[in-house]
Amino acid sequence: MSSPLAPSGGGPITDPAPLSLCAREPRVPADRLVAEMVPPPRFDSVRFSTYIPDPNQPSQTEAVGVLEGFAAGLDSGAAGGSGKRRLFGFGKAPKKAPAGPRGVYLDGGYGVGKTHLLASLWHATPAEPALKAFGTFVELTNLVGALGFQQTVQTLSGHRLLCIDEFELDDPGDTVLVSTLLGKLVDAGVALAATSNTLPGKLGEGRFAAADFLREIQGLSAHFRALRIDGEDYRHRGLPEAPPPYSDAQVTDVAHATEGASLDAFSPLLEHLARVHPSRYGALTDGIKAVCLTGVRPVPDQSTALRLVVLADRLYDREVPVLASGLPFDQLFSDEMLNGGYRKKYFRAISRLTALARDAGRLAGTR
């Protein structure tokens, strides 16, 4: 497709002026937040059959079997009216939840395929897409902020299944809020599935232990069955080392030669992220086919680092390659950050950005 800036009468040209994330300030209506509670593009086509268990980790094969059975047990009559009708307060009152566990918690380190399995569960659940929801903990709290607590309960009570990826427990207020919300949904017959992040100070193996998760969600522990998934980060399993950064000139040339690419200096982008609510980072990347960054350097503080983690997650979900100059991504975070309470988030961001940097090699002709 020719660029809107192509000279009159001329043939198609590739974007002479790349897009800029810093120039975007998206506004996201509440109904879009609800409609987008589905597995992101990276996980749109995953299924249990596409999950490749590590033969040295039998817990991975076992988890697939348990989750397949869990999905099969979520018949179409498990909850009340459709999500759309419940959004406006109509529809039949939901049925009470049956006895026994109505939820599963996937317990394991980063990169063992928890999100793949969670999305596969969503796809395998026998219900229409409008009757099941998938989102991160941040997206769920953003939904509550947009709709209000009671309206969120009404909206989700008509669902068969709610999948929560990266359940964050480092904010006590948000934890209590979502724990209360889940209690209401369990009472309405909604099945739950979750993965979670590490609490501050819970370094261990870079994972959040099931016992701690069940304690933090207070009275809901009886509704969850914990599934431990052992293994190493699949993104590093038999893959080459992260590619070295490119030069500023190379990154700029690729940005100009790639339709739909964005081009931003790293430090101004970090400053811009502070002006955009993290719930809008997905919208910030709408239509972006590649992200080109110049001058990557260590992030200056923890607040900035956590915002970058969210952006990395949204780019990874959408399979947007990242081409960068400056320092390699494994030098983004200080030793203090990597040894602190948000350690798991930072390692996940490094892992995901490294994977996206490998994907960007095709743009630069090095792959």
WOURWO-V86455 format. One record per helix or strand of 2 or more residues. SS is the DSSP state (H for helix, E for strand). FROM is the first residue (numbers start at 0). TO is the last residue. If there is no record, write none. Layout:
BEGIN
ss=<SS & SS>
from=<FROM & FROM>
to=<TO & TO>
END
This chain:
BEGIN
ss=<H & H & H & H & H & H & E & H & H & E & H & H & E & H & E & H & H & E & H & H & E & H & H & E & H & E & H & H & H & H>
from=<20 & 29 & 40 & 47 & 57 & 82 & 102 & 113 & 128 & 131 & 136 & 148 & 160 & 171 & 190 & 209 & 217 & 223 & 233 & 247 & 260 & 265 & 277 & 289 & 301 & 320 & 328 & 334 & 342 & 360>
to=<22 & 34 & 42 & 49 & 71 & 86 & 106 & 123 & 130 & 135 & 146 & 156 & 166 & 186 & 195 & 215 & 222 & 227 & 235 & 256 & 264 & 272 & 283 & 295 & 316 & 325 & 330 & 337 & 358 & 363>
END
